[in-house]
Amino acid sequence: MRPSLLLLLLGAWAIPGGLGNRASLTATAPQLDDEEKYSAHMPAHLRCDACRAVAYQMWQHLAKAEAKLHTPGGRQELSESVYTDVLDSCSRLQSDYGVREVNQVKHLMGPGLSHGPEPSVSVMITGGPWPTRLSTTCLHYLGEFGEDQIYEAHQQGQGALKALLCGGPRGVCSEEAPVTRAEL
């Protein structure tokens, strides 16, 4: 799969001659190192973003499945077979994600991920290894925690699910988390 570039113009309007004394808007594609380009695994510096993306996607898909139950007045609780099927479909949970560099810092970008104020112009590289890496990350968390524990955390809210997968003293989003070459 060939990576694609997505140019994001956020709040920038280009009117010929309309910029006056203001500088023109420019953006360059992120400069990816060999690990970011070729490794089959999620680079260590992007694992927190990947975890947050996976937690968001899991929560979204489970919430959609619960909304289909149409249980009037009661809590919509999925059967074990349904939430297992939803969670086991990690390969289709990861879309619309890519890497973007802002102020010389690379981050994964996509649904559920925010990194502060958006630049007026940026370039995001999508496709390529990112969907496979996110699917692998999702499968890693399913193996580590299991569908039952993930669904229990989902029922407590989006924050609880993100805390389960990404938080804790050894979680990938913890500042004390060791940077390892573990396969994610």
TINU-545839 format. One record per atom (N, C-alpha, C): atom name; z, x, y; chain. Coordinates in pm, whole numbers. Layout:
BEGIN
+-------+--------+--------+--------+--------+
! atome !     pz !     px !     py ! chaine !
+-------+--------+--------+--------+--------+
!    CA !      Z !      X !      Y !      A !
...
+-------+--------+--------+--------+--------+
This chain:
BEGIN
+-------+--------+--------+--------+--------+
! atome !     pz !     px !     py ! chaine !
+-------+--------+--------+--------+--------+
!     N !      0 !     85 !   -117 !      A !
!    CA !      0 !      0 !      0 !      A !
!     C !      0 !     90 !    124 !      A !
!     N !    -85 !     61 !    216 !      A !
!    CA !    -99 !    143 !    336 !      A !
!     C !     -6 !     91 !    445 !      A !
!     N !     72 !    180 !    509 !      A !
!    CA !    160 !    134 !    617 !      A !
!     C !     77 !     79 !    733 !      A !
!     N !    133 !    -16 !    800 !      A !
!    CA !     65 !    -72 !    916 !      A !
!     C !    153 !    -52 !   1039 !      A !
!     N !     91 !    -53 !   1153 !      A !
!    CA !    164 !    -39 !   1279 !      A !
!     C !    171 !   -174 !   1346 !      A !
!     N !    283 !   -204 !   1401 !      A !
!    CA !    303 !   -328 !   1474 !      A !
!     C !    351 !   -292 !   1613 !      A !
!     N !    273 !   -327 !   1714 !      A !
!    CA !    311 !   -298 !   1851 !      A !
!     C !    385 !   -418 !   1906 !      A !
!     N !    508 !   -395 !   1946 !      A !
!    CA !    591 !   -502 !   1998 !      A !
!     C !    595 !   -493 !   2150 !      A !
!     N !    547 !   -594 !   2216 !      A !
!    CA !    557 !   -601 !   2361 !      A !
!     C !    660 !   -707 !   2391 !      A !
!     N !    774 !   -663 !   2433 !      A !
!    CA !    885 !   -755 !   2455 !      A !
!     C !    907 !   -770 !   2605 !      A !
!     N !    862 !   -880 !   2657 !      A !
!    CA !    883 !   -907 !   2798 !      A !
!     C !    796 !   -822 !   2888 !      A !
!     N !    689 !   -765 !   2839 !      A !
!    CA !    602 !   -680 !   2922 !      A !
!     C !    471 !   -753 !   2946 !      A !
!     N !    437 !   -771 !   3070 !      A !
!    CA !    311 !   -835 !   3108 !      A !
!     C !    224 !   -732 !   3175 !      A !
!     N !     99 !   -726 !   3138 !      A !
!    CA !      7 !   -630 !   3197 !      A !
!     C !    -95 !   -706 !   3280 !      A !
!     N !    -87 !   -693 !   3408 !      A !
!    CA !   -182 !   -752 !   3501 !      A !
!     C !   -254 !   -637 !   3568 !      A !
!     N !   -388 !   -629 !   3553 !      A !
!    CA !   -459 !   -517 !   3613 !      A !
!     C !   -422 !   -502 !   3760 !      A !
!     N !   -379 !   -383 !   3795 !      A !
!    CA !   -339 !   -354 !   3932 !      A !
!     C !   -207 !   -416 !   3971 !      A !
!     N !   -141 !   -486 !   3878 !      A !
!    CA !    -18 !   -557 !   3910 !      A !
!     C !    107 !   -474 !   3899 !      A !
!     N !     97 !   -352 !   3849 !      A !
!    CA !    217 !   -271 !   3833 !      A !
!     C !    255 !   -198 !   3960 !      A !
!     N !    163 !   -186 !   4053 !      A !
!    CA !    196 !   -122 !   4180 !      A !
!     C !    247 !     19 !   4160 !      A !
!     N !    366 !     48 !   4211 !      A !
!    CA !    425 !    181 !   4204 !      A !
!     C !    496 !    207 !   4071 !      A !
!     N !    508 !    108 !   3987 !      A !
!    CA !    582 !    122 !   3862 !      A !
!     C !    503 !    202 !   3761 !      A !
!     N !    574 !    273 !   3677 !      A !
!    CA !    511 !    355 !   3573 !      A !
!     C !    448 !    264 !   3468 !      A !
!     N !    344 !    313 !   3405 !      A !
!    CA !    280 !    235 !   3300 !      A !
!     C !    368 !    238 !   3174 !      A !
!     N !    348 !    141 !   3090 !      A !
!    CA !    424 !    131 !   2966 !      A !
!     C !    353 !    208 !   2857 !      A !
!     N !    426 !    291 !   2784 !      A !
!    CA !    369 !    365 !   2673 !      A !
!     C !    464 !    358 !   2555 !      A !
!     N !    408 !    372 !   2437 !      A !
!    CA !    488 !    374 !   2315 !      A !
!     C !    417 !    460 !   2213 !      A !
!     N !    495 !    530 !   2131 !      A !
!    CA !    438 !    611 !   2024 !      A !
!     C !    501 !    569 !   1893 !      A !
!     N !    428 !    592 !   1786 !      A !
!    CA !    478 !    559 !   1653 !      A !
!     C !    591 !    655 !   1617 !      A !
!     N !    688 !    609 !   1539 !      A !
!    CA !    796 !    699 !   1495 !      A !
!     C !    738 !    816 !   1416 !      A !
!     N !    795 !    933 !   1435 !      A !
!    CA !    756 !   1052 !   1359 !      A !
!     C !    844 !   1058 !   1235 !      A !
!     N !    787 !   1021 !   1121 !      A !
!    CA !    863 !   1017 !    997 !      A !
!     C !    862 !   1153 !    928 !      A !
!     N !    980 !   1191 !    877 !      A !
!    CA !    986 !   1317 !    802 !      A !
!     C !    939 !   1290 !    658 !      A !
!     N !    933 !   1394 !    576 !      A !
!    CA !    881 !   1381 !    440 !      A !
!     C !    962 !   1282 !    357 !      A !
!     N !   1095 !   1283 !    372 !      A !
!    CA !   1179 !   1189 !    296 !      A !
!     C !   1144 !   1046 !    335 !      A !
!     N !   1131 !   1021 !    464 !      A !
!    CA !   1101 !    885 !    511 !      A !
!     C !    962 !    840 !    467 !      A !
!     N !    869 !    933 !    454 !      A !
!    CA !    732 !    899 !    414 !      A !
!     C !    718 !    882 !    264 !      A !
!     N !    776 !    976 !    186 !      A !
!    CA !    738 !    987 !     45 !      A !
!     C !    847 !    956 !    -56 !      A !
!     N !    972 !    959 !    -19 !      A !
!    CA !   1079 !    937 !   -115 !      A !
!     C !   1075 !    794 !   -169 !      A !
!     N !   1110 !    780 !   -294 !      A !
!    CA !   1117 !    646 !   -353 !      A !
!     C !   1246 !    575 !   -313 !      A !
!     N !   1341 !    649 !   -257 !      A !
!    CA !   1472 !    595 !   -224 !      A !
!     C !   1489 !    578 !    -73 !      A !
!     N !   1582 !    492 !    -36 !      A !
!    CA !   1611 !    468 !    105 !      A !
!     C !   1677 !    594 !    163 !      A !
!     N !   1623 !    650 !    271 !      A !
!    CA !   1688 !    766 !    333 !      A !
!     C !   1831 !    732 !    374 !      A !
!     N !   1920 !    830 !    362 !      A !
!    CA !   2063 !    807 !    385 !      A !
!     C !   2091 !    752 !    524 !      A !
!     N !   2019 !    798 !    625 !      A !
!    CA !   2047 !    753 !    762 !      A !
!     C !   2000 !    610 !    788 !      A !
!     N !   1930 !    549 !    693 !      A !
!    CA !   1884 !    410 !    708 !      A !
!     C !   1953 !    315 !    610 !      A !
!     N !   2046 !    365 !    531 !      A !
!    CA !   2110 !    282 !    428 !      A !
!     C !   2197 !    170 !    485 !      A !
!     N !   2263 !    194 !    597 !      A !
!    CA !   2343 !     87 !    658 !      A !
!     C !   2251 !    -25 !    704 !      A !
!     N !   2142 !     10 !    771 !      A !
!    CA !   2044 !    -91 !    814 !      A !
!     C !   1990 !   -167 !    693 !      A !
!     N !   1958 !    -94 !    586 !      A !
!    CA !   1905 !   -157 !    465 !      A !
!     C !   2006 !   -253 !    405 !      A !
!     N !   2132 !   -214 !    402 !      A !
!    CA !   2237 !   -299 !    348 !      A !
!     C !   2250 !   -427 !    430 !      A !
!     N !   2250 !   -413 !    561 !      A !
!    CA !   2261 !   -530 !    649 !      A !
!     C !   2140 !   -622 !    633 !      A !
!     N !   2022 !   -565 !    614 !      A !
!    CA !   1902 !   -646 !    593 !      A !
!     C !   1911 !   -722 !    461 !      A !
!     N !   1954 !   -655 !    356 !      A !
!    CA !   1968 !   -719 !    225 !      A !
!     C !   2074 !   -829 !    230 !      A !
!     N !   2188 !   -802 !    292 !      A !
!    CA !   2294 !   -903 !    304 !      A !
!     C !   2242 !  -1025 !    379 !      A !
!     N !   2168 !  -1003 !    487 !      A !
!    CA !   2112 !  -1113 !    566 !      A !
!     C !   2014 !  -1194 !    481 !      A !
!     N !   1925 !  -1126 !    410 !      A !
!    CA !   1826 !  -1196 !    328 !      A !
!     C !   1892 !  -1275 !    215 !      A !
!     N !   1992 !  -1215 !    149 !      A !
!    CA !   2064 !  -1287 !     43 !      A !
!     C !   2128 !  -1413 !    100 !      A !
!     N !   2197 !  -1397 !    212 !      A !
!    CA !   2265 !  -1510 !    274 !      A !
!     C !   2165 !  -1620 !    311 !      A !
!     N !   2054 !  -1582 !    371 !      A !
!    CA !   1951 !  -1679 !    412 !      A !
!     C !   1897 !  -1757 !    293 !      A !
!     N !   1861 !  -1685 !    187 !      A !
!    CA !   1801 !  -1752 !     71 !      A !
!     C !   1901 !  -1840 !     -4 !      A !
!     N !   2026 !  -1796 !    -11 !      A !
!    CA !   2128 !  -1880 !    -73 !      A !
!     C !   2155 !  -2005 !     12 !      A !
!     N !   2159 !  -1988 !    144 !      A !
!    CA !   2181 !  -2103 !    233 !      A !
!     C !   2066 !  -2203 !    222 !      A !
!     N !   1943 !  -2155 !    211 !      A !
!    CA !   1828 !  -2246 !    194 !      A !
!     C !   1837 !  -2321 !     63 !      A !
!     N !   1878 !  -2253 !    -43 !      A !
!    CA !   1893 !  -2318 !   -173 !      A !
!     C !   2002 !  -2424 !   -167 !      A !
!     N !   2113 !  -2396 !    -98 !      A !
!    CA !   2221 !  -2493 !    -82 !      A !
!     C !   2175 !  -2613 !     -1 !      A !
!     N !   2094 !  -2591 !    101 !      A !
!    CA !   2046 !  -2701 !    186 !      A !
!     C !   1958 !  -2798 !    107 !      A !
!     N !   1895 !  -2752 !      2 !      A !
!    CA !   1809 !  -2838 !    -80 !      A !
!     C !   1887 !  -2934 !   -169 !      A !
!     N !   2018 !  -2912 !   -182 !      A !
!    CA !   2099 !  -2995 !   -271 !      A !
!     C !   2118 !  -3137 !   -219 !      A !
!     N !   2121 !  -3155 !    -89 !      A !
!    CA !   2138 !  -3287 !    -25 !      A !
!     C !   2261 !  -3361 !    -76 !      A !
!     N !   2373 !  -3293 !    -87 !      A !
!    CA !   2498 !  -3357 !   -128 !      A !
!     C !   2561 !  -3418 !     -3 !      A !
!     N !   2564 !  -3552 !      7 !      A !
!    CA !   2619 !  -3613 !    128 !      A !
!     C !   2769 !  -3591 !    142 !      A !
!     N !   2808 !  -3541 !    258 !      A !
!    CA !   2949 !  -3528 !    293 !      A !
!     C !   3025 !  -3422 !    220 !      A !
!     N !   2968 !  -3357 !    123 !      A !
!    CA !   3042 !  -3257 !     47 !      A !
!     C !   2985 !  -3119 !     64 !      A !
!     N !   3057 !  -3026 !     11 !      A !
!    CA !   3011 !  -2888 !     16 !      A !
!     C !   2901 !  -2869 !    -88 !      A !
!     N !   2793 !  -2806 !    -44 !      A !
!    CA !   2682 !  -2781 !   -136 !      A !
!     C !   2707 !  -2652 !   -212 !      A !
!     N !   2739 !  -2664 !   -338 !      A !
!    CA !   2765 !  -2548 !   -420 !      A !
!     C !   2657 !  -2537 !   -527 !      A !
!     N !   2595 !  -2421 !   -535 !      A !
!    CA !   2488 !  -2399 !   -631 !      A !
!     C !   2545 !  -2376 !   -770 !      A !
!     N !   2470 !  -2416 !   -869 !      A !
!    CA !   2509 !  -2385 !  -1006 !      A !
!     C !   2485 !  -2236 !  -1030 !      A !
!     N !   2549 !  -2184 !  -1131 !      A !
!    CA !   2536 !  -2041 !  -1160 !      A !
!     C !   2391 !  -2003 !  -1187 !      A !
!     N !   2320 !  -2088 !  -1259 !      A !
!    CA !   2180 !  -2055 !  -1289 !      A !
!     C !   2093 !  -2051 !  -1164 !      A !
!     N !   2122 !  -2139 !  -1068 !      A !
!    CA !   2042 !  -2141 !   -945 !      A !
!     C !   2071 !  -2019 !   -859 !      A !
!     N !   2201 !  -1990 !   -832 !      A !
!    CA !   2228 !  -1874 !   -746 !      A !
!     C !   2189 !  -1744 !   -814 !      A !
!     N !   2195 !  -1738 !   -947 !      A !
!    CA !   2149 !  -1619 !  -1018 !      A !
!     C !   1999 !  -1601 !   -999 !      A !
!     N !   1923 !  -1710 !  -1011 !      A !
!    CA !   1777 !  -1702 !   -990 !      A !
!     C !   1744 !  -1660 !   -847 !      A !
!     N !   1815 !  -1716 !   -750 !      A !
!    CA !   1790 !  -1681 !   -609 !      A !
!     C !   1817 !  -1533 !   -587 !      A !
!     N !   1929 !  -1485 !   -634 !      A !
!    CA !   1966 !  -1345 !   -611 !      A !
!     C !   1882 !  -1247 !   -693 !      A !
!     N !   1842 !  -1288 !   -813 !      A !
!    CA !   1763 !  -1199 !   -898 !      A !
!     C !   1620 !  -1181 !   -848 !      A !
!     N !   1581 !  -1257 !   -748 !      A !
!    CA !   1445 !  -1246 !   -695 !      A !
!     C !   1441 !  -1151 !   -576 !      A !
!     N !   1510 !  -1040 !   -586 !      A !
!    CA !   1517 !   -942 !   -477 !      A !
!     C !   1380 !   -895 !   -430 !      A !
!     N !   1285 !   -890 !   -519 !      A !
!    CA !   1154 !   -836 !   -481 !      A !
!     C !   1087 !   -919 !   -373 !      A !
!     N !   1117 !  -1046 !   -367 !      A !
!    CA !   1054 !  -1129 !   -264 !      A !
!     C !   1145 !  -1152 !   -143 !      A !
!     N !   1266 !  -1101 !   -148 !      A !
!    CA !   1357 !  -1119 !    -36 !      A !
!     C !   1323 !  -1026 !     80 !      A !
!     N !   1253 !   -917 !     53 !      A !
!    CA !   1234 !   -813 !    154 !      A !
!     C !   1094 !   -817 !    214 !      A !
!     N !   1080 !   -876 !    328 !      A !
!    CA !    953 !   -876 !    399 !      A !
!     C !    981 !   -865 !    547 !      A !
!     N !    881 !   -830 !    622 !      A !
!    CA !    891 !   -823 !    768 !      A !
!     C !    986 !   -714 !    817 !      A !
!     N !   1004 !   -609 !    740 !      A !
!    CA !   1089 !   -499 !    782 !      A !
!     C !   1006 !   -372 !    798 !      A !
!     N !   1050 !   -288 !    887 !      A !
!    CA !    985 !   -160 !    909 !      A !
!     C !   1079 !    -69 !    985 !      A !
!     N !   1030 !     50 !   1016 !      A !
!    CA !   1112 !    148 !   1088 !      A !
!     C !   1059 !    163 !   1230 !      A !
!     N !   1152 !    177 !   1321 !      A !
!    CA !   1120 !    193 !   1463 !      A !
!     C !   1211 !    301 !   1519 !      A !
!     N !   1159 !    376 !   1614 !      A !
!    CA !   1235 !    483 !   1677 !      A !
!     C !   1254 !    449 !   1824 !      A !
!     N !   1380 !    446 !   1868 !      A !
!    CA !   1413 !    421 !   2007 !      A !
!     C !   1510 !    530 !   2050 !      A !
!     N !   1479 !    599 !   2158 !      A !
!    CA !   1563 !    708 !   2208 !      A !
!     C !   1590 !    812 !   2100 !      A !
!     N !   1487 !    845 !   2025 !      A !
!    CA !   1490 !    946 !   1919 !      A !
!     C !   1582 !    911 !   1803 !      A !
!     N !   1614 !    784 !   1786 !      A !
!    CA !   1695 !    738 !   1674 !      A !
!     C !   1612 !    635 !   1596 !      A !
!     N !   1599 !    658 !   1466 !      A !
!    CA !   1522 !    567 !   1381 !      A !
!     C !   1613 !    463 !   1321 !      A !
!     N !   1562 !    340 !   1318 !      A !
!    CA !   1635 !    228 !   1258 !      A !
!     C !   1536 !    139 !   1185 !      A !
!     N !   1587 !     72 !   1081 !      A !
!    CA !   1509 !    -36 !   1022 !      A !
!     C !   1517 !   -154 !   1118 !      A !
!     N !   1409 !   -225 !   1128 !      A !
!    CA !   1405 !   -343 !   1214 !      A !
!     C !   1349 !   -459 !   1132 !      A !
!     N !   1394 !   -577 !   1166 !      A !
!    CA !   1347 !   -698 !   1100 !      A !
!     C !   1451 !   -806 !   1113 !      A !
!     N !   1429 !   -917 !   1044 !      A !
!    CA !   1522 !  -1029 !   1053 !      A !
!     C !   1665 !   -989 !   1016 !      A !
!     N !   1760 !  -1030 !   1102 !      A !
!    CA !   1901 !  -1004 !   1078 !      A !
!     C !   1950 !   -870 !   1128 !      A !
!     N !   1861 !   -787 !   1183 !      A !
!    CA !   1900 !   -656 !   1233 !      A !
!     C !   1884 !   -650 !   1383 !      A !
!     N !   1987 !   -607 !   1451 !      A !
!    CA !   1984 !   -591 !   1595 !      A !
!     C !   2049 !   -458 !   1630 !      A !
!     N !   1989 !   -389 !   1725 !      A !
!    CA !   2043 !   -259 !   1765 !      A !
!     C !   2058 !   -251 !   1916 !      A !
!     N !   2113 !   -355 !   1975 !      A !
!    CA !   2135 !   -355 !   2119 !      A !
!     C !   2014 !   -401 !   2195 !      A !
!     N !   2008 !   -367 !   2323 !      A !
!    CA !   1898 !   -414 !   2407 !      A !
!     C !   1763 !   -364 !   2355 !      A !
!     N !   1667 !   -453 !   2355 !      A !
!    CA !   1533 !   -420 !   2308 !      A !
!     C !   1458 !   -343 !   2415 !      A !
!     N !   1385 !   -238 !   2374 !      A !
!    CA !   1301 !   -169 !   2471 !      A !
!     C !   1184 !   -259 !   2510 !      A !
!     N !   1125 !   -235 !   2627 !      A !
!    CA !   1015 !   -320 !   2671 !      A !
!     C !    891 !   -301 !   2584 !      A !
!     N !    871 !   -183 !   2528 !      A !
!    CA !    758 !   -156 !   2440 !      A !
!     C !    806 !    -67 !   2327 !      A !
!     N !    767 !    -98 !   2203 !      A !
!    CA !    800 !    -11 !   2092 !      A !
!     C !    696 !    -28 !   1983 !      A !
!     N !    692 !     68 !   1891 !      A !
!    CA !    602 !     64 !   1777 !      A !
!     C !    687 !     65 !   1652 !      A !
!     N !    655 !    -25 !   1559 !      A !
!    CA !    727 !    -34 !   1433 !      A !
!     C !    629 !    -13 !   1319 !      A !
!     N !    664 !     73 !   1224 !      A !
!    CA !    581 !     96 !   1107 !      A !
!     C !    633 !      8 !    994 !      A !
!     N !    547 !    -81 !    946 !      A !
!    CA !    585 !   -172 !    837 !      A !
!     C !    502 !   -138 !    713 !      A !
!     N !    533 !   -206 !    604 !      A !
!    CA !    459 !   -184 !    481 !      A !
!     C !    500 !    -53 !    417 !      A !
!     N !    408 !      9 !    348 !      A !
!    CA !    436 !    137 !    283 !      A !
!     C !    554 !    127 !    189 !      A !
!     N !    647 !    222 !    196 !      A !
!    CA !    757 !    225 !    101 !      A !
!     C !    873 !    130 !    135 !      A !
!     N !    875 !     73 !    255 !      A !
!    CA !    993 !     -3 !    299 !      A !
!     C !   1023 !   -126 !    214 !      A !
!     N !    928 !   -212 !    180 !      A !
!    CA !    963 !   -328 !     95 !      A !
!     C !   1018 !   -288 !    -41 !      A !
!     N !    959 !   -186 !   -103 !      A !
!    CA !   1008 !   -141 !   -234 !      A !
!     C !   1149 !    -83 !   -222 !      A !
!     N !   1173 !     -6 !   -118 !      A !
!    CA !   1306 !     51 !    -98 !      A !
!     C !   1411 !    -57 !    -76 !      A !
!     N !   1376 !   -160 !      0 !      A !
!    CA !   1471 !   -270 !     23 !      A !
!     C !   1495 !   -348 !   -106 !      A !
!     N !   1392 !   -369 !   -185 !      A !
!    CA !   1410 !   -437 !   -314 !      A !
!     C !   1500 !   -357 !   -405 !      A !
!     N !   1480 !   -225 !   -408 !      A !
!    CA !   1564 !   -137 !   -489 !      A !
!     C !   1709 !   -143 !   -441 !      A !
!     N !   1728 !   -145 !   -310 !      A !
!    CA !   1862 !   -156 !   -253 !      A !
!     C !   1927 !   -287 !   -297 !      A !
!     N !   1852 !   -396 !   -291 !      A !
!    CA !   1904 !   -526 !   -333 !      A !
!     C !   1945 !   -523 !   -480 !      A !
!     N !   1859 !   -468 !   -564 !      A !
!    CA !   1891 !   -461 !   -707 !      A !
!     C !   2014 !   -374 !   -732 !      A !
!     N !   2031 !   -268 !   -653 !      A !
!    CA !   2150 !   -183 !   -664 !      A !
!     C !   2276 !   -265 !   -639 !      A !
!     N !   2276 !   -347 !   -533 !      A !
!    CA !   2395 !   -426 !   -500 !      A !
!     C !   2420 !   -534 !   -605 !      A !
!     N !   2314 !   -591 !   -661 !      A !
!    CA !   2333 !   -688 !   -769 !      A !
!     C !   2400 !   -621 !   -889 !      A !
!     N !   2358 !   -500 !   -920 !      A !
!    CA !   2418 !   -427 !  -1031 !      A !
!     C !   2561 !   -385 !  -1003 !      A !
!     N !   2588 !   -349 !   -878 !      A !
!    CA !   2722 !   -302 !   -842 !      A !
!     C !   2823 !   -416 !   -835 !      A !
!     N !   2786 !   -529 !   -776 !      A !
!    CA !   2880 !   -638 !   -753 !      A !
!     C !   2861 !   -757 !   -845 !      A !
!     N !   2740 !   -784 !   -888 !      A !
!    CA !   2711 !   -899 !   -972 !      A !
!     C !   2688 !  -1025 !   -891 !      A !
!     N !   2611 !  -1115 !   -947 !      A !
!    CA !   2574 !  -1238 !   -878 !      A !
!     C !   2695 !  -1325 !   -844 !      A !
!     N !   2793 !  -1333 !   -936 !      A !
!    CA !   2910 !  -1418 !   -913 !      A !
!     C !   2989 !  -1372 !   -789 !      A !
!     N !   3017 !  -1243 !   -780 !      A !
!    CA !   3095 !  -1191 !   -667 !      A !
!     C !   3015 !  -1205 !   -536 !      A !
!     N !   2885 !  -1183 !   -542 !      A !
!    CA !   2802 !  -1196 !   -422 !      A !
!     C !   2799 !  -1341 !   -376 !      A !
!     N !   2787 !  -1436 !   -470 !      A !
!    CA !   2784 !  -1576 !   -430 !      A !
!     C !   2920 !  -1621 !   -375 !      A !
!     N !   3029 !  -1573 !   -433 !      A !
!    CA !   3162 !  -1606 !   -380 !      A !
!     C !   3175 !  -1557 !   -235 !      A !
!     N !   3127 !  -1436 !   -209 !      A !
!    CA !   3132 !  -1383 !    -72 !      A !
!     C !   3043 !  -1467 !     20 !      A !
!     N !   2928 !  -1507 !    -27 !      A !
!    CA !   2837 !  -1592 !     51 !      A !
!     C !   2906 !  -1722 !     92 !      A !
!     N !   2982 !  -1781 !      1 !      A !
!    CA !   3050 !  -1907 !     29 !      A !
!     C !   3157 !  -1890 !    138 !      A !
!     N !   3205 !  -1769 !    157 !      A !
!    CA !   3304 !  -1743 !    262 !      A !
!     C !   3239 !  -1717 !    397 !      A !
!     N !   3108 !  -1701 !    399 !      A !
!    CA !   3036 !  -1681 !    525 !      A !
!     C !   2954 !  -1554 !    525 !      A !
!     N !   2863 !  -1548 !    621 !      A !
!    CA !   2772 !  -1435 !    631 !      A !
!     C !   2848 !  -1304 !    653 !      A !
!     N !   2953 !  -1306 !    732 !      A !
!    CA !   3031 !  -1185 !    757 !      A !
!     C !   3099 !  -1133 !    631 !      A !
!     N !   3147 !  -1225 !    547 !      A !
!    CA !   3213 !  -1184 !    422 !      A !
!     C !   3113 !  -1118 !    327 !      A !
!     N !   2992 !  -1171 !    323 !      A !
!    CA !   2890 !  -1112 !    236 !      A !
!     C !   2852 !   -973 !    286 !      A !
!     N !   2834 !   -959 !    416 !      A !
!    CA !   2801 !   -827 !    472 !      A !
!     C !   2916 !   -729 !    450 !      A !
!     N !   3040 !   -776 !    463 !      A !
!    CA !   3156 !   -689 !    441 !      A !
!     C !   3162 !   -644 !    295 !      A !
!     N !   3134 !   -734 !    201 !      A !
!    CA !   3136 !   -698 !     60 !      A !
!     C !   3034 !   -589 !     30 !      A !
!     N !   2911 !   -610 !     74 !      A !
!    CA !   2803 !   -517 !     39 !      A !
!     C !   2808 !   -388 !    120 !      A !
!     N !   2838 !   -398 !    249 !      A !
!    CA !   2820 !   -284 !    340 !      A !
!     C !   2949 !   -225 !    392 !      A !
!     N !   3058 !   -299 !    387 !      A !
!    CA !   3183 !   -256 !    450 !      A !
!     C !   3274 !   -180 !    357 !      A !
!     N !   3400 !   -182 !    393 !      A !
!    CA !   3500 !   -111 !    314 !      A !
!     C !   3499 !     36 !    346 !      A !
!     N !   3602 !    105 !    302 !      A !
!    CA !   3615 !    247 !    336 !      A !
!     C !   3503 !    333 !    280 !      A !
!     N !   3441 !    292 !    171 !      A !
!    CA !   3332 !    371 !    113 !      A !
!     C !   3197 !    302 !    127 !      A !
!     N !   3191 !    193 !    202 !      A !
!    CA !   3066 !    122 !    221 !      A !
!     C !   2966 !    203 !    301 !      A !
!     N !   2839 !    173 !    287 !      A !
!    CA !   2735 !    253 !    353 !      A !
!     C !   2739 !    240 !    505 !      A !
!     N !   2807 !    138 !    557 !      A !
!    CA !   2816 !    123 !    702 !      A !
!     C !   2948 !    177 !    757 !      A !
!     N !   3031 !    232 !    671 !      A !
!    CA !   3156 !    293 !    715 !      A !
!     C !   3127 !    432 !    768 !      A !
!     N !   3193 !    470 !    875 !      A !
!    CA !   3174 !    604 !    930 !      A !
!     C !   3227 !    711 !    836 !      A !
!     N !   3319 !    672 !    746 !      A !
!    CA !   3374 !    768 !    652 !      A !
!     C !   3296 !    774 !    523 !      A !
!     N !   3191 !    691 !    509 !      A !
!    CA !   3114 !    688 !    385 !      A !
!     C !   3048 !    823 !    362 !      A !
!     N !   3063 !    877 !    242 !      A !
!    CA !   3000 !   1005 !    214 !      A !
!     C !   2849 !    989 !    208 !      A !
!     N !   2777 !   1085 !    263 !      A !
!    CA !   2632 !   1083 !    256 !      A !
!     C !   2593 !   1152 !    126 !      A !
!     N !   2542 !   1073 !     33 !      A !
!    CA !   2504 !   1128 !    -97 !      A !
!     C !   2357 !   1102 !   -120 !      A !
!     N !   2304 !   1162 !   -221 !      A !
!    CA !   2165 !   1142 !   -258 !      A !
!     C !   2157 !   1037 !   -369 !      A !
!     N !   2257 !    949 !   -376 !      A !
!    CA !   2258 !    845 !   -479 !      A !
!     C !   2134 !    759 !   -465 !      A !
!     N !   2083 !    717 !   -575 !      A !
!    CA !   1962 !    636 !   -574 !      A !
!     C !   1996 !    494 !   -532 !      A !
!     N !   1937 !    451 !   -422 !      A !
!    CA !   1950 !    314 !   -376 !      A !
!     C !   1816 !    250 !   -379 !      A !
+-------+--------+--------+--------+--------+
